[in-house]
Amino acid sequence: MLALLLGIGTGIFLGEIASPLRVVGDVYVGLLQMTVLPFIICSVIGNIGSLTIDQSKRLALISFAVLFVLWGVGFATLALLASALPVLPSGSFFSTSLIAPPREFDFVEIFVPSNPFRSLSENFVPAVVVFCILVGFALMQSPNKTEIVALFKTLNDTLGRVSNYVTRLSPIGVFAIAASAAGTITLEEFGRLQAYFVIYGAAVVLLVFVLLPLIVSAVTPFRYGDIIATQGNVLITALAIGSVFAVIPLLVESQKRLVDRLGSSGARPSRQELEHAADLVIPLAYPFPHLGKIVTLIFIPFAAWFYGRPMDAADYIPFATSGLFLSFGKVTVTIPFLLDLQEIPADIFRLFLMSSAVAGPLSDMLGAAHLLAFTSLTTCAMSGLLVFRRAGIAGTAVLCLAATVVTVGATHLTLSRLFDDFLSRENVIAQMNLMQERSPFTILPVSGPNTDALLAGESPMERIERRRRIRIGFDPDNLPFSYYNARGDLVGHDIDLAHRLARDLGLELEFVPINALTLVDQLREDHFDVAVSGIPVNVGVYEDATYSQPYLNVNLAFVSADHERGDFASMAALGAGDGLVLGIKTGSYFGYYIRQILPEARIVELWSESQFFEGPPERMDALVTTAEGGSAWTLIHPEFAVIDPRDDETSASIAILFARADTQIAADIGTWLQLKRNDGTLRRLYEYWILGRGAKPTMPRWSVVRDVLQWTD
């Protein structure tokens, strides 16, 4: 704890100067993970192999039944408390992960040890555990197992000593992790981390003091008050020393005191039966995941929420299955694997390690409560003392349900109030400006034919050179390609591109507003020389027009209300689109495609995508748009979400539209676009306007050394 506090203090004092300490923390984490897989192998094989067949049959059946019940309670509590996290605005800039194919979850590869050495090398912990369980059962039936079991115990003790060596480095490792995290974490990130402590603490309190003792008292002779009274010392000790293993002797004594409280009713196991059960049950249960480890996995749904990508209900199935098997090992392996499985950035693992100084002791306290409940249930089951009274079980179920509802509701209310300020965050895209200085320009209030008509035999490019001015058509409401920001300035990806074109060619700009509904007429009537604003290459839609070479590819996506995003995750699930009402901007490349693949859907033509977000007069289920443009709209309307149908990879190309089929202007601008691609201009515009990198100015983290003492700039 002292190392944690010193690390946090150092991070606050030094700020971003402390970031290099992250390397020291990474080394410490690597050393912690070093003995995990060998420990799992020796522990599982040795403990299962040490049992006799007679011990294993009834004991294993009862023990595993009790374990699965407790694991089920733990995962249900985890999921319910994770649901208490408040819904944060989901709007964000486009990310390539949005259109990346989903990671295949291969149950066979992860859970079946077809090649144990490959499972070890690729860190497939579930497969390793399955292999070890099977070997342990085979060893249990071997007549000459004593020496081998002793060897595994010796190896386990040796690995424990290695872990102890690494543990001696904990002050250094925890200090480095805490200092680098505290020096680089933003205030917004720190605020979100509080949510983890709240939901984790609520889950521990609910299980330790309500659910577990109520479940035990409902089916055994033990009373709720006696359970709470006898386990208090053990729980406090486990919380204080941060170790479940160290309190195992206290667990046995606590169980004896609990049995003594039954009195002389005769409905009690003998002390000899209890000691025999404890000798078998607790060593058998200890290598298996306890609820402290299970509930620690709540960090995964928290991490998904932290990055604005909350887990769906379907995600919990592979998460729970993998999490259970992975929990046979240490959390330093479990959490990174699950983060990767859920495609969550691994950087947040540093926050998990930093938070473990607080969450770790709570996990050990819950683990001790788990072993007490497990021992009570298993001992009574083996002694024939389980009592199944309908009224008692029904009453307990009602109490458990009521306590859970109150806890989840109170947690959600607390977090909602905690994040009130975040829910009203500023609109980043409305504050964006052009990346470089503007060229001389004017913006015409209304569109009209060029007052300087083409001379006889003159091409559009020749007129541009004569006037030293280029007329560019733009859509004033097409995020993120062209729009007016909060200051009333015309900005966007294509507006930035137009200013660079004018500057490189030494021209002035004349922006002419265009409209998707009247663009064909504007083309014929010579309103502009070229048009931009995210115009898709759509051959045959605009007569007498030509396109430059594409400078950007965009991907088909839907935008729908956030709570309905699951309905559009798969194109196949939409069927023929019967009953769907979809909005599509006039001239969209995806219009024809959607009409073909969803023939029963009713299409509403829009002159601007903003009409979809304005609501009535006609309600639409979703907007058919691009993933890049839809992401920008959700920044302004965070109650909507952009969805890429994972079974459809349709894309379109964005290009500059020319008012007439003029080969000279097409060649000149095509050459210019190639030069901008070569010098990285197109890439930088894409990163800024589409990915949002640098869209929000980042200030150095506040620190004592910079902001108070002013020793550094």
C-alpha positions, 0 to 999 in steps of 0.5 A: 500500500505504501508503494502504491501511495508513493507511486501515485504521489510521484506521478502527480508530482512529475506528471508525464515525466514519470511515463518512462517508469512504465518499462519497469512496471512491464518488467515486473508484470512479465516476472509475475506471469512467469510461473503462472502456467507451470503453477497451474499444471503442477497444482491441478494435476497434483491435487486431483491425482492425490485423491483416491477413487473412493474419495473422488466419486461422491466428493467430486460429484457433490463438490463440483455441483456446489462449485457450479452453483456458486460460480453461477451466482458469481457470474450472475452477480457480475453481469447484473452489477456490470449492467449498473454502469451508466449509459455514456454518450456512444458517439466517437470518431470513425475507427478502423476496428468498426469495419474490421472482421470480428475475431473468431472465437474458436472453442475447439482451439481454446478448450481442446488441447489437441497439441498441449505444447501449442496450447502452452506456447500460445497461452491457451490456458483453458486447454491447458487446464482441461489437459491437466484435469484429465491427467490428474484423473488418470494419475488418481487411478495409478497404483504408483502415484505417491512419488509423482504426487510428491514430485508435483507438490515439490515443484509447486512449492518450488514455484511458490518460492520463485513467486515469493522472490518476484513478490519481493520486487512488488514495492518497486513494481507497484511503485513504477506502475502507479507512478506511470499511470498517475502521471499519464492518466487524464482526469476523465480516465480517473473519473471512469476508474472510480466506476470499477471500484464502485461496481466491484465493491458493491458485488463483494458486499452483496455476495459476502454479506447477503447472497452467500450466507442466505443461500447456505442458511436456506438449505443447511441447519446453519442460521444466517446470524451464526454464519455472519458471526463466525466468519467475521474474524476470517474475513477481516484477516483475509482482507488485512493480509490479502491472502486466501491461502494464509487463512485456510486454518482459520477457515477450518476453525470458523467452520468448527465454531459454526457447527458448535452453534447448532447445539445438541439437536443431533442434526449436526456432523461430528467433529471427526466428520467435519475435520475429515471433510475439511481435510478433503474439501478445502484442499480440493476447492482451493485450486479451483476458481473462487468467487473472488477471482470470478468477480474480479472479471467484472473489470472486463465489462468495465473496460469495454464500457471505459472505451465506449464499447459496452459488451452485449448480452451475447458477449457474456457467453464466451466471456464467462466460459473462457473466464472460468477456465482462465481463473484457474491461473492468476489474474495477471494472465486472465485479464490480458487474455480476456481483454484481447478476446473482447478486442479491448485495448491492452493499455487498460491492464495498467489501470487494473494492476494499479487498482489491485492494491484496493481490489485485491484484498476485497477479492481475498475476502470474497474468496474466504467467504466462498470457501466457507460457503463451499465447505458448509454446503459440501459438508452438509451434503456429504452428511445428509443434512441438506434441507430443501424446504419450499417455503424457506427456499422461496423466501430466500429467493425473494430476499436475494432478488430484492437485495440484488435489485436494491444494490444494482439500482443504488449502484446505477444511481450513484454512478449516474450522479458521479458521471453527470458532468461527463454526460454533458461533454463538449461536442468535439467535432463542432470545435474543429478547424482547418489544419492549415491557413485558408486560401483567399475565398468567398462563400456565395449565399445561394447557388447560381450560374457562373457569371463569367460564362465560358468563351467560345472554345474555352475549356473549364480549366482554361476559364479557371486559369483566366480568372485565377479563381475556381468555383467549388460546389459544397454541401453545407451539411455533410459531416465530416466532409463539409459543414459549419463549425460552432464558430460559423466557419466552413470546415471539413475534410473536403474543405481542407482539401479544397484550400490546399488545392487553391493554394498549390495552384495559386487560385482564389476560392469561390464556394457555391452551395449544392444540394443533392436534390438539385445537383443535376440541374446545377451541373447543367447550368454551370454553377461550379467548376468542381464539386466536393463534400464526400461525393461517391463515384456513382457512374450513371447518376450524374449525366455529363459529369466525370470524376477524379481518381478516388482519394478516399474509400468509405464503408457501408453502415447504418445509424440507428438509435443506440438501444436498437443497434443490435438489430442492424448488426447483421445484414442477413438478420434483416431478411428482405427488410419487411417493415423497415423504414430506411433513410438514404441521401439522394445520390448515395452510392449505397441506394441502389444496393440497399434496394436490391438486398432489402427489397421490402424496405421502404426507402425515404429519400433525404436531401441531407442526412441531418433530416434523419436526426431531426425526427418527425414528420416521418420516423425512420428505423435507420439511416443508410450511410457510411461508417466514416460519416455516420461516426461523425454524426454520432458525435453530435447526436450521441444517442445514436450509434453507427453499426457496420453489418459484419456480414457485408463489406460493401464500400464506395469511393469518394472523388471530386466531381467535375461539372463537365467532361473535361479531360484537362481538368481531370488530368491536372487534378488527378496529378495533384491528388497523386502528389498529395497522396505521395507527400502524406497530405491525404493521410494526414487529412484522413487521420484528422477529420475521419479518425479524429487524431488531434481533433481535441487539443491535448494539454500536458497532464497537470503536475506539481513540477510543471504547474506549481513549481514551474521547473519545466515547460 
